[in-house]
Amino acid sequence: MSDSHTLNAQQPVDAPAVVVSAKPVVLSAPGGRGADLQVRVSAPATGEGLPVIVFSHGFGSSMNGYAPLADHWAAGGFVVVQPTHLDSRTLGIPAEDPRTPRMWRFRIEDITRVLDGLGVLEASVPGLGGRVDHGRVAVAGHSWGAQTVSTLLGARVLGSDGAPGEDLSDPRVTAGVLLALTGLGDDLTPFAAEHFPFMRPSFATMTAPALVVAGDHDRSPLSTRGPDWFTDPYTHSPGPKSLLTLFGAEHSLGGVPGYEAAETTDESPARVALVQRLTTAFLRGALRGEDAGWKAAVTALEDDAEPLGKVLSK
């Protein structure tokens, strides 16, 4: 099945680029996952040497979520790949399913499977073949999705003894965008510590360039700390990193999970537009070497009389 956003002859020259999307593209997933991996691929209808963004959704979402980001990135010249993880509400897997304790690992394996299958995914979209640059790949994710892709950037999950777990970083990934990524495990509530042992990250080895996006009103029921918990991935990781703190934003960062999504508690089209602009500028700099756009976007934010956020870099 495929769909597209098309232009007509009456639209202005600066109208958004035509985006073509195909779903579901199925990647074989033998082993314990128990179901093949369904993926959505979106890309601009024209252009060569297109960089890739692999996006990991938050808990319960799917390849159909996060249209405000996926649509914008694809229109901006990126191939956006969105796998549906096993926790998706579209799959209806019950909490008592024996796969649940390993769900976090299946998520990471899903991203690796996408990277392994980029050729298959490229061939799934009519007209996309030969236009993708497999050497320029970024990962992005929101909430649990950000935790998922952070491991491919070098973050490690600490064991019960405090020792770093397996290195799951992937050399094919050159940069990341981490939206509302949870912080250190020392500050988990007793419930979270018991039920989500994978939420004990170390960012000390997360060396790949990344943009961390946090809301200064994002209060998690899983943490004993306040919104500053979500700045840990920036504070406790080595550079090069940037941190975009959004003023007044809660966990949905203004509405990135979807247009009029039910989980959005802080709806703000202006805030979403800022996330779109800054993430796109960062990714163009990281994947295309277009640093001027990132610098201009940061300067524009700093010069705004009523800024919606602030950026720190190291």
C-alpha positions in Angstrom: 0.0 0.0 0.0 1.3 3.5 -0.8 0.2 7.1 -0.4 1.5 10.4 -1.5 1.1 14.1 -0.8 0.9 15.8 -4.2 1.0 19.3 -5.5 -1.2 20.9 -8.2 -0.2 23.4 -10.8 -1.8 26.3 -8.9 0.4 25.9 -5.8 3.2 28.4 -5.3 6.8 27.6 -6.2 7.8 27.5 -2.5 5.1 25.0 -1.6 6.2 21.9 0.4 8.0 19.2 -1.5 6.1 16.2 -2.7 6.5 13.3 -0.3 5.9 9.7 -1.2 5.3 7.1 1.5 4.9 3.3 1.5 3.6 1.1 4.2 3.6 -1.5 5.5 7.0 -2.7 4.3 7.7 -6.0 6.0 11.1 -7.1 7.1 11.5 -10.7 8.1 12.2 -11.1 11.9 13.1 -14.7 12.7 13.6 -15.7 16.3 12.0 -14.6 19.5 10.3 -11.5 18.3 7.4 -13.6 17.2 6.2 -11.3 14.4 7.8 -9.7 11.3 8.7 -6.1 11.5 6.3 -3.6 9.8 7.9 -0.4 8.6 6.8 2.9 6.9 9.2 4.6 4.6 8.7 8.3 3.5 10.9 10.2 1.1 10.8 13.3 -1.1 9.7 12.4 -4.7 12.9 14.0 -6.1 16.5 14.5 -5.1 19.6 12.3 -5.0 22.0 11.2 -2.2 19.2 11.4 0.4 20.3 10.9 4.0 18.3 8.5 6.2 16.6 9.1 9.6 15.4 6.0 11.4 12.7 7.0 14.0 11.7 5.0 17.0 8.2 5.8 18.4 7.2 6.2 22.0 5.3 3.5 24.0 2.2 2.4 22.3 2.5 4.3 19.1 3.4 2.9 15.6 4.8 3.6 12.2 1.8 5.9 11.7 2.6 8.2 14.5 4.8 11.4 14.7 3.6 12.8 11.4 4.5 16.4 12.4 8.2 15.2 12.4 8.2 12.5 9.7 6.3 14.6 7.2 8.5 17.7 7.8 11.8 15.7 7.6 10.8 13.9 4.4 9.7 17.2 2.8 13.1 18.6 3.9 15.1 16.0 1.9 15.4 13.0 4.2 14.3 9.4 3.9 12.4 8.7 7.1 12.0 5.1 8.2 9.5 4.3 11.0 9.3 0.7 12.4 6.4 -0.4 14.5 7.7 -1.9 17.8 6.1 -4.8 19.6 4.6 -2.5 22.3 2.5 -0.7 19.7 -1.2 -0.5 20.5 -1.8 -1.6 16.9 -0.4 -5.1 17.7 -2.4 -5.5 21.0 0.2 -7.7 22.8 -0.9 -8.1 26.4 1.4 -7.1 29.3 1.6 -10.7 30.5 3.1 -11.8 27.2 6.4 -13.6 27.8 8.2 -11.2 25.4 7.4 -8.2 27.7 10.6 -8.3 29.8 12.7 -8.2 26.6 10.6 -5.6 24.8 13.3 -3.0 25.2 15.8 -5.3 23.5 13.5 -6.2 20.7 13.1 -2.4 20.1 16.9 -2.0 19.7 17.0 -5.1 17.5 14.2 -3.5 15.3 16.4 -0.5 14.6 19.4 -2.7 13.7 17.1 -4.8 11.5 16.1 -1.6 9.7 19.7 -0.7 9.2 20.4 -4.1 7.8 17.4 -3.9 5.5 17.9 -0.4 4.1 18.2 -1.9 0.6 14.9 -3.7 0.8 13.2 -0.6 2.2 14.6 1.6 -0.5 13.3 -0.7 -3.2 9.8 -0.6 -1.6 9.1 3.0 -2.5 8.4 3.6 -6.2 11.1 5.8 -7.7 13.4 5.8 -4.6 15.9 3.2 -5.8 19.4 4.5 -6.2 18.6 7.8 -4.5 19.5 6.9 -0.9 22.9 7.6 0.7 23.4 4.6 3.0 26.5 6.2 4.5 24.6 9.1 6.0 22.2 7.7 8.7 20.8 9.3 11.8 18.5 7.9 14.5 15.8 9.7 16.3 13.2 8.8 18.9 10.7 10.2 21.4 10.5 9.0 25.1 11.0 5.2 25.1 12.0 5.6 21.4 14.7 8.0 22.4 16.0 5.5 25.0 16.0 2.8 22.3 18.0 4.8 19.8 20.4 6.2 22.4 22.0 2.8 22.7 23.0 2.9 19.0 24.7 6.2 19.8 26.7 4.6 22.6 24.6 4.8 25.7 24.8 1.7 27.9 22.3 0.1 30.2 23.7 -0.5 33.7 23.2 -3.9 35.3 22.0 -4.5 38.9 25.6 -4.3 40.0 26.1 -0.9 38.4 28.4 -2.3 35.6 27.7 -1.1 32.0 25.9 -3.7 29.9 26.6 -4.7 26.3 27.8 -2.1 23.9 25.0 -1.8 21.3 26.4 1.2 19.4 26.3 0.9 15.6 29.0 2.5 13.5 26.5 3.0 10.7 24.8 5.7 12.8 26.5 9.1 12.7 24.1 11.3 14.7 20.9 11.3 16.7 17.9 13.4 17.9 16.7 12.4 21.4 13.3 13.8 22.2 12.2 13.7 25.9 14.8 11.0 26.8 14.6 9.9 30.4 17.6 10.5 32.7 19.7 8.6 35.1 18.3 5.5 36.9 19.4 6.7 40.3 16.2 8.9 40.4 13.6 6.3 39.5 10.6 5.7 41.7 10.6 2.3 43.4 7.9 1.1 41.0 9.9 2.1 38.0 13.1 0.6 39.4 11.3 -2.7 39.9 9.4 -2.9 36.6 11.8 -1.1 34.2 15.3 -2.3 35.0 16.5 -1.1 31.5 15.9 2.5 32.6 19.3 2.7 34.2 21.4 4.3 31.5 25.0 5.5 31.4 25.6 8.3 28.9 29.4 8.4 29.5 30.1 6.5 26.3 27.3 8.2 24.2 30.0 9.8 22.0 28.0 10.3 18.7 26.8 13.9 18.0 23.2 14.4 19.2 20.6 17.0 19.8 18.7 16.4 23.1 15.3 18.1 23.3 13.7 18.5 26.8 10.6 20.3 28.1 11.1 22.4 31.2 7.6 21.4 32.4 8.0 17.6 31.7 7.4 15.8 35.0 7.6 12.0 34.8 5.7 9.7 37.2 8.7 7.4 36.9 11.2 9.8 38.5 11.6 11.4 41.8 13.1 14.4 40.2 11.6 17.3 38.2 12.0 18.3 34.5 15.8 18.6 34.8 15.8 14.8 34.8 15.4 15.0 31.0 18.5 17.1 30.6 20.7 14.2 32.0 21.5 12.8 28.5 23.2 16.2 27.7 24.8 16.8 31.0 26.3 13.3 31.5 27.4 12.6 27.9 30.6 13.8 26.1 30.4 16.3 23.3 29.5 17.1 20.6 26.0 17.6 22.0 23.4 20.3 21.9 20.4 20.7 24.3 17.2 22.4 23.2 15.1 23.2 26.3 11.5 24.1 25.4 9.8 26.6 27.7 6.5 25.4 29.1 6.8 22.1 27.3 5.6 18.8 28.8 6.4 15.3 27.6 4.7 15.7 24.2 6.9 18.8 23.4 3.9 20.7 22.1 2.4 17.8 20.0 5.2 15.9 18.2 3.4 12.4 18.7 0.8 13.4 16.0 -1.7 15.9 14.8 -4.3 16.2 17.6 -2.9 13.2 19.3 -4.7 12.2 22.5 -1.5 12.0 24.6 -0.6 15.7 23.9 -1.1 17.6 27.1 0.6 20.9 26.0 -0.6 21.5 22.5 1.4 24.3 20.8 1.8 24.5 17.1 4.5 27.1 17.5 6.5 24.8 19.8 6.2 21.9 17.3 7.3 24.2 14.5 10.4 25.1 16.5 11.2 21.4 17.1 10.8 20.9 13.3 13.1 23.8 12.4 15.8 23.0 15.0 15.9 19.2 14.4 16.0 19.7 10.7 18.8 22.2 10.9 20.7 19.9 13.2 20.3 16.9 11.0 21.3 18.8 7.9 24.4 19.9 9.7 25.2 16.4 11.0 24.4 14.5 7.8 25.1 17.0 5.0 27.7 19.3 6.6 25.3 22.3 6.3 26.4 23.9 9.5 25.3 27.4 8.5 21.6 26.5 8.8 22.0 25.2 12.4 23.9 28.3 13.4 21.3 30.5 11.8 18.4 28.7 13.5 20.1 29.0 16.9 20.8 32.7 16.4 17.2 33.3 15.4 16.1 31.6 18.6 18.5 33.7 20.7 17.4 36.9 19.0 13.7 36.3 19.4 12.1 38.8 21.8 9.8 36.0 23.2 11.8 32.8 22.7 10.1 29.4 23.0 13.3 27.8 24.2 17.1 28.0 24.5 20.0 26.0 23.1 23.2 25.0 24.8 26.1 23.2 23.0 29.3 21.6 24.0 
